[in-house]
Amino acid sequence: MPEKRTVRLEDHYLAGPFAKHWTVYVGESDVYEITRGPGKPSSASSSGKCGSKMYINEARDGRPTRRSWARSGNAMTLVGSTFKTDDEIAAFNRKWLSSNTEYELLDTNCQTYAQELCQFLVGGAFQMPNLPQVGTDAWASGPGATATGTGPIRSARATVGKAGAQWKSLGVEAEGPCAAASASNDIKNGNFGAFSEASVGRAEVKGPLGVRARVEPNLDTGLGVQGGQLKAKVLGFGFSLGGGGIGISTPLGGLGFGNSGK
C-alpha cells in the first residue's frame, strides 16, 4: 500500500501581502513549484514572467526537488494528506505542463498550479488557506475526508463538498457542511495551538487586494498560530492577524484583508 504523506503549502512573499509564490510540499521534503526552467534560480522571485515557458522544479519531468522546511520568513499551512505515489504525481505534472505551457500572471501561474496539485493529492477535503490572489480557474470536489496523525501537526477534516471559480483577481467559493480539528507544535513553520471547526456551510467572495467576505454559520473555536497568523476564536467570534493580513470572524461569517485566513 502506498505511504500516507502530508501535503503542505508554503507562502513566499514577493511584494508584501499583494504578491505571493505558492510551493507545495509532499511528505517531509518533496517540493513542487513553478520555476522558469533549467539554469534559472529556483527562488520564488524567479517563478515566472508573462509569456515564458513554465517548468516544475526547473525541469519538465514532473519529479520533486528536496527541501525540509519553509524558506526564511515564510510559513506553511497543512492542506491534508495523500496516498499518491511519486510516479502518479510526476504523471500529473507532465500532463499539467502539456496543457499549461506559458506563465500568465492573470491566468495560469504558480497559485493555479499549486491549487490544482493540492486538489489532485488530497481529494475532496483539500483546504487551501485562501483563494488564489489572481488567476483563471474553476474547481469542484465531492464529499471527502483527510487525516494526519503523525508529525508536529495532527489534523482531521471532513466535508460534503465544495465548488469555486477564479477570474483574474475575483474569486468565489461555496462549501457544504464541514468539520475539522487540529493540534500543532510546528513553530519553525508558523503553526502552534489547537483549533476546532464546525460549519453548516460557507459562501465566500474575494476581490482585488485580498478584500474578502464570507457567510458561514459556524462555531469555530481555537487559539494559536496557523500558517504564520495569530488566531483566536470562541464559538465563532474571533480574529486573525499577521502573515500579511487581518480578519474578523463572527458566528455568521467574517471579513478579511490581505493574506487573511478564516
Backbone as a ProteinNet text record, in pm:
[ID]
protein_1_A
[PRIMARY]
MPEKRTVRLEDHYLAGPFAKHWTVYVGESDVYEITRGPGKPSSASSSGKCGSKMYINEARDGRPTRRSWARSGNAMTLVGSTFKTDDEIAAFNRKWLSSNTEYELLDTNCQTYAQELCQFLVGGAFQMPNLPQVGTDAWASGPGATATGTGPIRSARATVGKAGAQWKSLGVEAEGPCAAASASNDIKNGNFGAFSEASVGRAEVKGPLGVRARVEPNLDTGLGVQGGQLKAKVLGFGFSLGGGGIGISTPLGGLGFGNSGK
[TERTIARY]
84.3	0	88.2	54.9	136.5	144.5	253.5	274.2	182.1	127.3	46.5	139.7	122.9	211.6	130.9	187.2	122.5	139.3	45.5	53.2	45.4	148.1	154.2	179.7	136.1	152.6	238.7	341.8	428	394.4	376.9	360.6	496.3	534.2	658.4	620.4	644.6	602	701.5	648.4	730.9	717.5	598.5	574.3	469.7	509.9	414.4	303.9	180.4	69.6	7.2	57.7	-9.9	49.9	158.6	217.6	285.2	234.8	286.2	315.3	419	451.7	411.2	340.5	296.1	383	425.9	504.7	436	429.1	364.5	470.7	456.1	543.5	464.3	521	459.6	552.5	498.9	584.5	679.2	794.2	888.6	967.1	993.1	1088.4	1067.8	963.7	941.6	873.7	936.7	891.5	849.5	733.9	684.5	646	703.8	672.6	702.4	635.9	659.9	789.3	877.1	1001.6	1019.9	1125.7	1146.9	1228.2	1282.7	1348.7	1492.1	1556.5	1693	1789.3	1873.3	1972.9	1921.8	1791.7	1734.3	1729.5	1745	1732	1593.3	1585.6	1457.4	1385.4	1439.4	1371.6	1239	1148.2	1015.7	1017.5	1119.7	1124.2	1146.9	1187.1	1207.4	1104.3	985.8	886.4	831	842.3	794.2	771.5	765.1	725.5	629.6	542.1	437	495.7	439.8	483.5	599.6	661.9	773.9	724.2	805.6	770.6	775.5	676.5	671	739.9	803.8	867.2	823.9	838.2	818	952.1	1002.8	1134.3	1244.4	1239.1	1340.5	1351.6	1249.5	1251.8	1109.9	1095.6	962.4	930.7	1006.8	980.3	885.2	845.6	747.4	800.4	931.6	989.7	1014.3	1018.8	1035.1	1180.2	1200.4	1327.1	1311.6	1417.1	1413.8	1442.7	1356	1377	1283.5	1332.4	1253.4	1186.7	1211	1144.9	1119.9	1030.6	995.5	1116.5	1124.6	1230.5	1217	1327.8	1332.4	1220.9	1146.6	1040.9	908.3	902.3	778	710.5	585.5	511	446.5	414.1	346.1	207.7	115.9	-19.6	-48.4	-104.1	-140.2	-263.5	-255.1	-367	-442	-370.7	-432.5	-328.1	-368.9	-277.5	-309.1	-212.1	-229.4	-163.7	-218	-156.4	-96.9	-97.6	-43.2	106.2	151.2	292.7	369.2	502.4	585.2	556.6	535.1	507.5	373.7	272.2	142.3	152.3	230.9	248.2	323.9	427.1	503.7	415.5	327.9	237.1	141.2	88.1	2.1	77.1	201.5	278.8	306.6	342.2	368.9	242.8	128.6	2.1	-32.8	-9.8	-41	44.3	173.3	262	227.2	177.8	140.7	17.7	-66.5	-186.9	-166.6	-61	-33.2	113.2	139.3	277.5	343.2	266.5	324.9	270.8	360.7	323.9	247	128.3	47.8	-1.7	42.1	14.3	-133.1	-219.9	-362.2	-442.3	-376.2	-447.1	-390.1	-271.3	-210.1	-77.6	-67.8	51.1	83.4	174.1	217.4	103.7	11.1	-100.1	-202.5	-224.1	-312.8	-262.1	-132.2	-71.7	-81.2	-46.2	-45.8	-185	-287.6	-423.2	-467.6	-439.9	-481.5	-404.3	-276.1	-199.1	-252.4	-283.1	-335	-468.2	-555.6	-683.1	-660.3	-567.5	-534	-480.4	-395.8	-331.6	-427.3	-505.3	-585.2	-726.8	-781.8	-919.6	-1017.6	-1140.7	-1249.3	-1227.3	-1145.7	-1127	-1010.7	-951.3	-838.6	-883.6	-796	-831.4	-715.7	-728.5	-627.4	-647.3	-539.2	-554.5	-635.9	-632.8	-705.2	-737.1	-829.5	-846.7	-723.1	-688.4	-573.5	-587.4	-472.7	-477.1	-521.9	-463.7	-501.3	-495.4	-561.6	-561.1	-696.3	-705.7	-831.3	-845.1	-944.1	-955.2	-1094.3	-1129.6	-1253.6	-1228.2	-1295.6	-1272.1	-1399.3	-1408.9	-1522.6	-1479.4	-1529	-1498.2	-1616.8	-1637	-1746.9	-1708.7	-1784.8	-1755.4	-1614.6	-1550.8	-1416.3	-1375.8	-1272.2	-1216.9	-1067.2	-993.3	-848.7	-804.3	-698.7	-648.4	-497.5	-430.2	-285.9	-257.8	-202.3	-183.1	-39.2	54.3	195.5	258	376.6	446.1	398	447.3	415.7	275.7	204.4	67.8	-25.2	-122.9	-224.5	-355.9	-418.1	-535.5	-630.4	-760	-861.8	-966.9	-1019.1	-1120.7	-1213.8	-1343.4	-1442.6	-1537.3	-1579.4	-1667.7	-1759.8	-1874.9	-1965.5	-1933.8	-1841.8	-1800	-1792.7	-1724.3	-1708.6	-1696.7	-1716.6	-1700.1	-1657.8	-1573.3	-1526.8	-1478.8	-1453.3	-1404.8	-1323.7	-1228.1	-1142.1	-1131.9	-1148.9	-1126.5	-1047.5	-919.7	-828	-817.9	-854.9	-843.9	-974.2	-1078.6	-1207.9	-1225.3	-1266.8	-1284.3	-1406.4	-1466.9	-1581.5	-1564.8	-1618.6	-1617	-1733.6	-1795.6	-1903.7	-1873.1	-1903.3	-1878.2	-1996.4	-2028.8	-2135.5	-2088.5	-2167.4	-2128.9	-1991.8	-1914.7	-1782.7	-1745.2	-1648.7	-1598.1	-1449.8	-1375	-1230.9	-1178	-1061.6	-992.8	-843.3	-762.9	-618	-546.1	-426.3	-335.8	-195	-117.7	13.1	119.5	241.9	359.9	472.9	450.6	542.7	583	647.9	676.1	763.5	862.9	955.2	886.2	770.3	695.2	566.9	557.2	447	316.8	322.6	200	214.4	118.6	119.8	-18.6	-71.9	-200.9	-300.1	-425.9	-532.5	-656.7	-725.4	-841.4	-946.9	-1073	-1183	-1273.5	-1333.4	-1422.7	-1551.2	-1662.5	-1791.8	-1877.2	-1908.4	-1978.2	-2092.2	-2205.7	-2318.2	-2308.8	-2208.8	-2190	-2118.9	-2059.7	-1982.7	-1998.6	-2015.9	-2013.9	-1917.1	-1813.9	-1706.2	-1681.8	-1649.4	-1614.7	-1489.3	-1399.1	-1272.3	-1257.1	-1211.2	-1189.2	-1043.7	-1013.8	-875.9	-814.8	-682.5	-605	-638.8	-698.7	-725.5	-844.4	-929.3	-1050	-1146.5	-1195.2	-1279.7	-1389.1	-1499.4	-1611.8	-1671.8	-1724.2	-1785.2	-1907.5	-2004.8	-2120	-2101.3	-2097.6	-2066.1	-2115.9	-2235.7	-2279.6	-2185.3	-2121	-2016.9	-2000.9	-1929.4	-1893.5	-1742.5	-1663.5	-1518.6	-1459	-1365.4	-1302.2	-1156	-1067.2	-926.9	-838.1	-712.9	-614	-476.6	-402.7	-268.7	-228.8	-135.7	-84.4	-103.3	-161.1	-177.6	-122.8	-30.7	25.8	86	144.2	206.8	110.9	-17	-115.6	-159	-161	-216.8	-369	-431	-576.1	-632.3	-746.8	-817.8	-967	-1037.8	-1181	-1250	-1372	-1457.6	-1598.4	-1646.9	-1782.2	-1811.9	-1714	-1732.6	-1681	-1674	-1623.7	-1471.2	-1403.8	-1259.4	-1193.4	-1060.5	-981.8	-861.6	-801.9	-673.9	-587.1	-456.3	-367.1	-227	-162.4	-26	-17.9	104.9	123.4	73.7	71.9	28.9	-120.3	-195.2	-339.8	-403.9	-532.6	-610.4	-753.7	-818.2	-954.1	-1034.9	-1165.4	-1258.5	-1365	-1397.4	-1493	-1608.3	-1725.4	-1843.1	-1908.3	-2007.3	-2076.2	-2154.5	-2164.6	-2236.2	-2146.2	-2016.2	-1926.3	-1809.5	-1755.1	-1640.1	-1595.4	-1499.9	-1438.3	-1287	-1215.1	-1071.3	-1005.6	-876.3	-799	-659	-603.9	-469.6	-470.3	-362.6	-348.6	-417.5	-548.4	-622.4	-690.8	-669.1	-739.2	-873.6	-938.7	-1067.7	-1054.5
-119.4	0	124.8	225.7	347.7	415.4	484.8	556.1	678.2	701.5	820.7	936.1	1049.8	1164.2	1293	1387.1	1516.2	1600.1	1693	1790.7	1928.5	2011	2143.7	2249	2370.3	2481.8	2588.8	2634.5	2742.7	2872.3	2979.5	3115	3183.7	3235.6	3313.1	3452	3553.1	3688.9	3756	3810.9	3880.9	4031.5	4080.1	4224	4242.8	4221	4231	4129.1	4161.7	4066.5	4059.9	4139.8	4153.5	4068.3	4000.3	3912	3796.1	3675.3	3557.5	3445.7	3369.7	3248.6	3129.5	3031.7	2913.2	2793.4	2719.6	2597.7	2484.7	2365.9	2251	2153.8	2112	2012.4	1883.2	1770	1639.2	1557.9	1510.5	1441.1	1538.5	1489.1	1572.2	1667.2	1630.6	1713.1	1718.9	1657.3	1663.8	1795.9	1874	2009.6	2018.3	2085	2107.3	2254.3	2322.9	2463.1	2500.4	2606.1	2658.3	2737.3	2710.3	2785.2	2821.3	2895.7	2945.3	2852.2	2744.2	2648.8	2619	2527.3	2484.8	2602.3	2600.8	2705.4	2832.5	2841.6	2960.2	2939.1	3044.6	3029.3	2977.1	2888.2	2829.9	2909.7	3027.3	3110.4	3158.8	3191.5	3232.3	3359	3445	3568.5	3542	3419.2	3382.6	3280.3	3282.8	3179.7	3191	3305.6	3316.6	3459.3	3480.9	3609.6	3582.9	3677.3	3655.8	3615.1	3508	3459.4	3362.1	3342.4	3249.9	3106.7	3012.3	2871.6	2827.6	2748.6	2705.6	2572.1	2560.2	2436.4	2408.1	2284.4	2246.5	2200.4	2272.9	2242.1	2248.4	2349	2374.6	2264	2179.4	2069.8	2045.2	1943.9	1911.8	1762.9	1694	1551.7	1527.2	1634.1	1621.8	1570.2	1554.2	1499.2	1609.2	1572.2	1674	1714	1830	1862.7	1836.7	1860.3	1828.6	1953.8	1976.8	2081.8	2050.3	2053.5	2000.9	2107.5	2237.7	2339.9	2462.8	2549.2	2670.1	2762.6	2837.2	2935.8	3044.2	3109.2	3207.2	3311.1	3330	3429.5	3380.8	3257.7	3204.3	3111.8	3076.7	2984.6	2877.5	2765.2	2655.5	2633.9	2591	2556.7	2413.2	2333.8	2196.4	2196.3	2128	2118	1986.5	1880.6	1749.7	1641.1	1523.1	1410.4	1337.1	1255.8	1188	1050.5	960.5	831.2	827.2	939.5	942.1	911.4	832.8	797.5	902.6	896.1	987.3	974.3	852.3	831.5	894.4	882.8	943.4	1095.7	1152	1297.2	1344	1269.8	1306.9	1303	1203	1193.8	1312.5	1349.4	1468.1	1592.2	1608.7	1726.9	1735.2	1622.9	1624.3	1660	1604.7	1636	1783	1834.5	1974.6	2066.9	2037.2	2120.4	2114.3	1999	1989.4	2073.2	2097.6	2177.8	2324.7	2353	2489.3	2520.4	2568.6	2581.1	2713	2822.2	2952.7	3016.8	3085.9	3155.7	3282.6	3297.5	3418.2	3460.9	3577	3622	3619.6	3664.3	3676.1	3553.9	3453.8	3333.8	3206.5	3166.5	3042.1	3074.8	3051.7	3092.5	2991.1	3025.9	2932.2	2895.4	2987.8	2958.2	2866.2	2885.5	2795.6	2652.1	2635.1	2501.9	2441.5	2521	2468.1	2423.7	2500.5	2462.9	2335.2	2323.7	2204.4	2081.6	2097.5	1984.8	1941.2	2036.4	2001.4	1928.4	1970.9	1901.4	1759.5	1742	1608.6	1519.9	1575.9	1497.3	1459.1	1555.1	1534.7	1487.1	1531.5	1495.5	1595.6	1551.3	1641.1	1724.8	1679.5	1752	1849.6	1872.1	1965.2	2103.5	2172.1	2301.5	2397.9	2489.9	2592.6	2702.5	2772.1	2878.5	2996.6	3020.7	3131.2	3097.1	3172.2	3166.3	3226.2	3183.4	3242.6	3394.4	3464.7	3609.9	3649	3585.2	3609.6	3478	3472.5	3352.7	3332.4	3229.8	3193.2	3042.6	2998.7	2856	2828.3	2701.5	2657	2519.8	2489.2	2362.1	2315.2	2185.9	2126.8	1992.2	1958.1	1829	1783.8	1653.5	1596.1	1568.8	1483.8	1453.2	1397.5	1433.1	1383.4	1400.1	1324.8	1334.1	1310.8	1376.2	1360	1369	1295.6	1296.9	1279.5	1348.7	1339.7	1309.8	1192.2	1150.2	1139	1187.2	1182.1	1318.6	1339.4	1465.1	1572.5	1696.4	1804.1	1861.4	1826.1	1873.2	1753.3	1745.2	1639.6	1704.5	1652.3	1720.6	1622.4	1654.8	1577	1674	1644.9	1732.3	1649.7	1681.4	1615.3	1720.8	1703.7	1797.9	1723.3	1782.8	1721.8	1767.9	1865.5	1907.8	2058.8	2103.7	2245.9	2271.3	2396.6	2438.8	2584.3	2621.6	2759.7	2796.7	2925	2975.4	3101.8	3125.9	3243.9	3305.6	3438.4	3511.4	3636.2	3635.9	3744.3	3758.6	3875.3	3894.8	3870.3	3823.7	3797.6	3647.3	3607.7	3466.1	3439.9	3323	3281.8	3134.3	3093.7	2953.2	2926.3	2810.1	2766.8	2625.5	2599.4	2467.7	2427.5	2300.1	2249.1	2229.6	2163.1	2140.4	2073	2117.7	2057.6	2065.2	1980.3	1978.3	1946.5	2005.7	1983.4	2004.1	1942.8	1962	1946.4	2026.5	2018.1	2059.7	2004.8	2043.8	2041.3	2146.4	2155.1	2209.5	2164.9	2214.6	2222.5	2305.8	2320.5	2467.1	2516.2	2658.8	2708.8	2630.2	2678.6	2704.8	2640.4	2663.3	2743.1	2809	2900.7	2837.1	2725.8	2659.3	2615.5	2658.2	2618.8	2642.7	2545.4	2564.3	2455.9	2478.9	2382.1	2455.9	2393.1	2455.4	2349.3	2391.4	2308	2391.6	2327.7	2396.1	2315.7	2386.6	2324	2425.7	2394.9	2490.2	2420.3	2490.6	2433.9	2468.2	2546.5	2582.1	2715.7	2741.1	2864.1	2915.2	3047.6	3115.5	3232	3235.6	3333.8	3403.9	3532.4	3609.8	3689.3	3697.9	3770.4	3868.8	3989.4	4091.7	4133.4	4241.9	4290.9	4323.5	4314.6	4346.7	4256.6	4142.4	4045.9	4077.6	4172.3	4200.2	4083.7	4029.3	3910.8	3914.7	3847.8	3837.7	3698.9	3646.5	3514	3508.6	3430.9	3396.6	3251.5	3225.8	3091.1	3072.3	3022.1	2989.1	2884.4	2918.4	2830.4	2847.4	2750.7	2754.5	2733.5	2786.6	2767.4	2818	2739.1	2772	2730.5	2814.7	2777.3	2894.8	2864.8	2966.5	2917.6	3004.3	2968.1	3038.3	2976.9	3030.8	2926.2	2966.1	2879	2950.1	2884.6	2945.2	3081.8	3102.9	3230.5	3337.1	3304.6	3400.7	3368.2	3470.7	3456.1	3452	3348.7	3333.1	3304.2	3364.9	3338.5	3339.6	3232.3	3222.1	3148.7	3193.9	3126.1	3123.2	3003.7	2984.5	3078.8	3092.6	3172.7	3313.8	3372.9	3508.9	3506.6	3594.3	3597.4	3682.6	3664	3743.6	3663.2	3709.3	3657.6	3777	3767.6	3880.8	3830.5	3893.7	3858.2	3789.4	3760	3693.7	3776.2	3909.8	3994.8	4015.1	3986.5	4004	4019.6	4056.2	4070.4	4027.3	3961.1	3914.5	3920.7	3939.1	3940.1	3834.7	3754.4	3644.7	3657.7	3611.9	3604.1	3467.9	3430.5	3302.7	3297.3	3408.8	3410.7	3431.6	3456.3	3478.1	3565.3	3639.6	3722.1	3808.3	3898.9	3988.1	3979	3999	3993.8	4081.7	4106.8	4187.1	4128.7	4127.6	4074.8	3923.8	3869	3724.5	3676.4	3701.7	3667.3	3533.4	3444.8	3318.6	3333.3	3219.8	3223.8	3280
0	0	0	-79.3	-82.7	53.5	76.4	201.9	210.2	327.8	352.1	388	316.8	338.9	356.3	431.4	448	321.2	302.1	193.5	256.8	234.2	293.6	186.1	215.2	122.2	187.1	115	162.5	89.6	166.8	113	110.3	-8.1	-19.3	-66.7	17.2	-15	-109.1	-219.2	-317.5	-303.5	-266.3	-250.3	-141.2	-16.6	93.2	76.3	119.2	109.2	-30.1	-124	-252.6	-364.5	-338.9	-439.7	-368.3	-391.7	-322.9	-422.6	-389.8	-464.1	-379.3	-438.9	-365.8	-403	-300.4	-316.2	-240.4	-300.2	-238.3	-187.3	-61.6	-0.5	18.9	-22.3	-2.6	86.9	200.1	295.7	363.6	405	478.6	390.6	264.9	189.9	39.2	-16.7	-161.4	-195.9	-283.3	-314	-460.5	-484	-619.7	-633.2	-733.5	-756.2	-901.5	-947.5	-1081.5	-1081.3	-1178.2	-1194.4	-1341.4	-1370.6	-1506.6	-1594.9	-1537.5	-1624.8	-1589.2	-1664.6	-1635.1	-1629	-1525.6	-1512.4	-1450	-1424.2	-1361.7	-1210.3	-1132.8	-987.7	-952.1	-854.9	-818.1	-711.2	-675.7	-576.4	-632.4	-541.7	-583.8	-666.1	-647.3	-723.6	-871.1	-906.1	-1045.1	-1091.6	-1029.6	-1058.8	-1198.9	-1262.1	-1399.4	-1440.9	-1571.2	-1624.6	-1739.5	-1766.6	-1864.5	-1999.3	-2054.3	-2184	-2178.9	-2060.2	-2051.2	-2037	-2080.6	-2070.5	-1924.9	-1882.9	-1743.1	-1723.3	-1606.8	-1564.1	-1420.4	-1379.9	-1240.4	-1186.7	-1086.4	-1028.8	-1133.8	-1222.8	-1323.8	-1428	-1438	-1534	-1583.5	-1669.5	-1720.3	-1706.1	-1617	-1595.6	-1478.2	-1408.1	-1301.5	-1169.5	-1156	-1033.6	-930.3	-800.3	-696.7	-675.9	-612.5	-550.9	-401.7	-325	-182.4	-99	-0.8	98.9	215.1	339.2	450.2	536	508.8	589	503.8	552	478.6	469	357.4	343.4	449.6	480.4	587.5	573.8	683	684.7	631.6	580.4	526.2	626.5	596.7	682.6	596.4	658.5	589.7	647.8	563.5	605.8	563.7	654.6	621.4	531.4	417.5	323.1	341.8	383.7	401.7	393.1	350.5	335.5	205.5	161	33.2	33.8	-48.7	-76.6	-216.7	-288	-423.2	-420.8	-518.8	-527.5	-607.9	-601.6	-679.8	-829	-876.4	-1018.8	-1057.7	-971.7	-1001.3	-1004.3	-911	-908.9	-1032.5	-1071.2	-1190.5	-1315.5	-1324.5	-1439	-1440.8	-1323.2	-1315.1	-1361.1	-1315.4	-1350.8	-1500.2	-1560.9	-1705.4	-1783.1	-1741.1	-1807.9	-1788.9	-1667.7	-1639.7	-1725	-1736.6	-1817.7	-1966.1	-2011.9	-2153.6	-2185.4	-2083.4	-2103.5	-2066.5	-1991.5	-1945.7	-1975	-2092.6	-2138.3	-2101.5	-2093.5	-2070.3	-1941.8	-1873	-1749.9	-1784.7	-1725.3	-1742.3	-1604.5	-1559.4	-1423.6	-1389.6	-1480.4	-1450.4	-1492.8	-1547.6	-1592.8	-1532.7	-1575.3	-1528.5	-1463	-1332.5	-1259.3	-1149.4	-1060.4	-956.1	-861.5	-836.2	-746.8	-813.8	-943.2	-1017.5	-1008.5	-1035.8	-1030.2	-890.1	-787.5	-650.9	-608.4	-641.4	-601.9	-672.4	-802.2	-875.8	-829.5	-796.7	-744.7	-608.3	-520.2	-387.8	-398.2	-489.3	-507	-556.4	-650	-700.4	-588	-502.1	-397.3	-284.6	-237.2	-116.2	-147.5	-258.5	-291.2	-234.2	-208	-172.4	-48.5	45.6	171.3	167	50	43.4	90.1	166.2	222.8	204.4	108.3	88.9	192.6	232.6	332.6	281.7	150.2	89.5	-55.7	-114	-258.6	-324.2	-447.4	-515.7	-528.7	-528.8	-543.6	-684	-784.2	-923.1	-998.6	-1114.2	-1197.3	-1261.2	-1345.5	-1408.2	-1397.1	-1319.4	-1291	-1235.3	-1228.5	-1164.7	-1104.9	-993.8	-926.5	-857.6	-839.3	-768.7	-713.7	-595.5	-535.3	-452.7	-448	-372.5	-229.3	-160.2	-20.2	-4	105.8	130.5	275.1	313.2	448.3	440.1	528.4	533.8	679.1	712.9	849.9	848.7	939	956.1	1101.6	1129.7	1267.5	1309.3	1228.1	1264	1241.5	1300	1281	1376.5	1358.9	1452.5	1436.6	1327.5	1308.5	1299.6	1390.6	1387.6	1347.4	1242.9	1190	1124.7	1129	1058.5	1006.3	885.8	826.4	739.4	742.5	658.8	603	478.3	411.8	316.7	288	190	48.4	34.8	-97.9	-111.9	-217.4	-242.5	-391.8	-431.4	-569.7	-570	-664.6	-670.3	-809.3	-827.7	-955.8	-931.7	-1019.3	-1011.3	-1149.7	-1158.5	-1284.1	-1251.2	-1293.3	-1262.2	-1109.5	-1053.9	-909.8	-835.5	-905.4	-844	-823.1	-703.7	-675.8	-590.6	-609.4	-528.7	-494.1	-378.2	-340.5	-246.8	-261.9	-174	-126.7	-0.5	57.4	144.6	144.4	228.8	371.5	454	593.3	605	703.7	724.7	871.8	911.4	1047.8	1044.5	1137.5	1140	1280.9	1308	1435.1	1411	1481.6	1463.3	1590.1	1608	1715.2	1658	1680	1615.7	1709.5	1684.9	1755.3	1652.5	1552.3	1439.3	1429.8	1534.1	1546	1432	1388.6	1285.7	1153.3	1130.7	1007.7	1031.5	1148.1	1172.8	1215.1	1293.4	1338.8	1483.8	1567	1707.5	1765.6	1841.8	1906.8	1871.1	1907.7	1882.3	1832.5	1735.8	1673.1	1641.4	1647.4	1600.9	1512	1411.7	1319.5	1303.8	1301.3	1275.6	1200.9	1075.3	989.2	917	904.2	829.5	681.2	642.1	502.4	491.9	374.7	356.2	214.3	199.9	71	83.5	-1.6	12.3	-120.5	-112.6	-231	-200.9	-299.1	-283.9	-398.5	-366.3	-466.3	-474.3	-546.2	-558.5	-423	-414.5	-294.5	-176.5	-203	-97.5	-10.5	-50.1	26.3	10	120.8	113.3	219	187	280.8	267.8	377.8	373.6	464.9	422.1	503.8	545.3	676.6	724	867.6	886.6	1022.9	1083.7	1196.3	1248.6	1398.7	1457.4	1599.1	1615.4	1523.4	1526.1	1657.6	1712.1	1839.6	1835.8	1887.9	1894.3	1928	1961.2	1994	1951.5	1880.1	1838.3	1711.5	1641.1	1515.6	1407.5	1294.5	1177.7	1055.6	984.8	864.8	888.9	1007.5	1038.1	1087.3	1104.6	1152.8	1294.9	1379.6	1512.8	1502.2	1562.7	1555.4	1693.2	1721.8	1846.5	1817	1854.8	1829.1	1943.5	1973.9	2070.2	2013.5	1980.8	1927.9	1810.8	1721.6	1601.4	1609.7	1728.5	1745.4	1754	1678.1	1688.9	1583.5	1571.1	1476.8	1430	1320.3	1271.7	1236.1	1265	1245.6	1215.3	1115.3	1081.2	947.5	904.1	776.2	659.4	675.7	565.6	556.2	664.2	656	791.7	788.9	910.2	881.9	977.7	957.3	1085.6	1071.8	1183.7	1156.5	1257.7	1242.6	1341.3	1298.8	1384.2	1362.1	1442.5	1419.5	1288.5	1217.4	1090	969.4	990.3	877.9	918.3	819.6	851.6	736.5	767.1	670.2	685.8	573.2	579.5	476.1	496.3	402.9	394.5	272.4	252.6	260.9	318.3	330.7	457.7	465.8	587.6	573.4	669.6	670.1	738.9	767.5	835.6	976.7
[MASK]
++++++++++++++++++++++++++++++++++++++++++++++++++++++++++++++++++++++++++++++++++++++++++++++++++++++++++++++++++++++++++++++++++++++++++++++++++++++++++++++++++++++++++++++++++++++++++++++++++++++++++++++++++++++++++++++++++++++++++++++++++++++++++++++++++++++

